Amino acid sequence: MTNLLLVEDDELLAEQTRQALSRHGVQVTVAHNGPATLAVLQQLNQLDAAVLDQNLGPDNGLDLIAPILERFPGCRVLLLTGYGSIAAAVAATHRGAHNYLTKPATPRDILEALAADPSSLAPALPQTPPSLQRLEWEHIQRTLDAHDGNISRAADALGIHRRTLQRRLKKRPSASEYQREKGQQTTPDNDN
């Protein structure tokens, strides 16, 4: 792999990642949002891989998978996000992404994920979407993170009362529920 497109809205992180990947012999082109990515795609003659941040301010990296693969069908697309979820992995894979990583990811993690054989990737993604409880939990966690853990501000953003949010936080999905959704059985080694 020699030509890689990195789409990351955090300009400092994008530059650090570009430099680190360049040290591995990869030529990196950087874009910071959806429109810039679409413009860059038209200028490139070759693209071996693309690393897309899922959350690009008002844009979504998932929406860039199709245009990239339309222009460069052999391109390996990696979705990179700070909010790892089964739902995002399923959505990315269904749209044609080669692989999926959660942040923080090192340049070595990125290159290994891009080089991995998709059929050998484990665990296999579920064929059914996660439960409503799991989706709600992940949405609450993203909102809390966006508001630096401030429950009152997160509750306002969610449109619910602070006490309601506190009650929902106490009802987090159990480990066995999460394992069931992943299509795996809990083993005694996993029960800690």
C-alpha positions in Angstrom: 0.0 0.0 0.0 1.5 3.3 -1.0 -1.3 5.9 -1.4 -3.6 6.5 1.5 -6.3 9.1 2.1 -6.7 10.2 5.7 -10.0 12.0 6.6 -9.8 13.5 10.1 -11.5 16.7 11.3 -8.9 17.2 14.2 -6.2 18.9 12.2 -3.5 18.2 14.8 -4.3 14.5 15.0 -4.5 14.4 11.2 -1.0 15.8 10.9 0.5 13.6 13.6 -1.1 10.5 12.0 0.1 11.6 8.5 3.7 12.0 9.7 3.6 8.6 11.5 2.2 6.8 8.5 4.7 8.6 6.2 7.5 7.1 8.3 6.1 3.6 7.3 6.6 4.6 3.6 3.0 5.5 2.9 2.1 8.6 0.9 -0.7 10.3 2.8 -3.2 12.8 1.5 -5.3 14.6 4.2 -8.8 16.0 4.1 -10.8 17.4 7.1 -14.4 17.1 6.1 -16.8 15.6 3.6 -16.7 18.3 0.8 -12.9 18.4 1.0 -12.7 14.7 0.7 -14.9 14.6 -2.4 -12.8 17.3 -4.0 -9.5 15.4 -3.2 -11.0 12.2 -4.7 -11.3 13.9 -8.1 -7.7 15.0 -8.0 -6.2 11.6 -7.1 -5.0 9.2 -9.8 -4.5 6.2 -7.4 -5.8 5.3 -4.0 -4.9 2.1 -2.2 -6.5 2.8 1.2 -8.6 5.4 3.0 -8.9 5.9 6.7 -12.1 7.8 7.7 -13.0 9.3 11.0 -16.7 8.5 11.6 -17.5 11.9 13.2 -16.4 14.8 11.0 -18.2 17.7 12.6 -21.4 18.0 10.7 -20.3 15.2 8.3 -20.2 11.4 8.8 -17.4 9.3 7.5 -19.8 6.5 6.7 -21.2 8.7 3.9 -17.8 8.9 2.3 -17.3 5.1 1.8 -19.5 4.9 -1.3 -18.0 7.8 -3.2 -14.5 6.5 -2.4 -15.3 2.9 -3.6 -17.1 4.3 -6.7 -14.0 6.2 -7.8 -11.5 3.5 -6.6 -13.2 0.1 -6.3 -10.0 -1.7 -5.1 -9.5 0.8 -2.2 -9.4 -0.6 1.3 -11.5 1.6 3.5 -11.0 1.7 7.3 -13.5 3.5 9.5 -11.9 5.0 12.6 -14.0 6.3 15.5 -13.8 7.4 19.1 -17.2 5.8 19.6 -16.8 2.1 19.0 -20.1 0.4 18.6 -21.3 -2.8 17.0 -23.9 -0.7 15.1 -21.2 1.5 13.5 -19.1 -1.6 12.6 -22.1 -3.2 11.0 -23.0 0.0 9.1 -19.4 0.5 7.9 -19.1 -3.1 6.7 -22.4 -3.1 4.9 -21.4 0.1 3.1 -18.2 -1.6 1.9 -15.6 -0.7 4.5 -12.7 -3.2 4.8 -12.3 -2.9 8.5 -13.2 -0.8 11.6 -11.1 0.5 14.5 -11.8 2.5 17.6 -9.6 5.4 18.6 -6.9 5.7 19.8 -5.3 3.6 17.1 -1.5 3.6 16.4 -0.2 3.8 12.8 0.7 0.1 13.2 -2.9 -0.7 14.2 -4.1 1.2 11.1 -1.7 -0.6 8.7 -2.5 -4.0 10.2 -6.2 -3.4 10.0 -5.9 -2.4 6.4 -3.7 -5.4 5.5 -5.9 -7.9 7.3 -7.9 -10.4 5.3 -11.6 -9.5 5.8 -12.6 -13.2 6.1 -10.2 -13.7 9.0 -11.4 -10.7 11.0 -12.9 -11.8 14.3 -15.4 -11.6 15.9 -17.8 -11.8 13.0 -20.3 -9.0 12.9 -23.9 -9.9 14.0 -26.5 -10.2 11.3 -29.1 -8.5 13.5 -28.8 -5.0 15.0 -28.1 -4.4 18.7 -30.9 -4.1 21.1 -32.7 -0.9 21.7 -31.3 -0.8 25.2 -27.8 -1.1 23.9 -28.3 1.6 21.3 -29.8 3.9 23.9 -26.8 3.2 26.2 -24.3 4.1 23.5 -26.2 7.2 22.6 -26.2 8.4 26.2 -22.4 7.6 26.4 -21.7 9.7 23.3 -23.8 12.6 24.6 -22.1 12.4 28.0 -18.7 12.4 26.3 -19.6 15.4 24.2 -20.5 17.3 27.3 -17.4 16.3 29.3 -19.3 14.0 31.6 -21.6 16.8 32.8 -24.9 15.0 33.6 -27.0 18.2 33.7 -25.8 19.4 30.3 -26.1 15.9 28.7 -29.6 15.6 30.1 -30.5 18.9 28.5 -29.0 17.8 25.2 -31.0 14.5 25.3 -34.2 16.4 26.2 -34.7 14.5 29.5 -34.6 15.4 33.2 -31.3 15.0 35.0 -32.7 12.4 37.4 -34.1 10.4 34.5 -30.6 10.3 33.0 -29.1 9.3 36.3 -31.7 6.4 36.5 -30.9 5.3 32.9 -27.1 5.3 33.7 -27.8 2.9 36.5 -29.4 0.4 34.0 -26.4 -0.2 31.9 -26.5 -3.3 29.6 -25.0 -6.3 31.3 -21.9 -8.1 30.0 -23.9 -11.1 29.1 -26.4 -9.0 27.1 -23.4 -7.5 25.2 -21.9 -10.9 24.5 -25.3 -12.2 23.3 -25.5 -9.3 20.9 -22.1 -10.0 19.6 -23.2 -13.5 18.8 -20.8 -15.0 21.3 -21.4 -17.1 24.4 -20.0 -15.9 27.7 -17.3 -18.3 28.9 -16.2 -18.7 32.5 -12.9 -16.8 31.7 -15.0 -13.8 30.7 -17.1 -13.7 33.9 -15.0 -11.5 36.2 
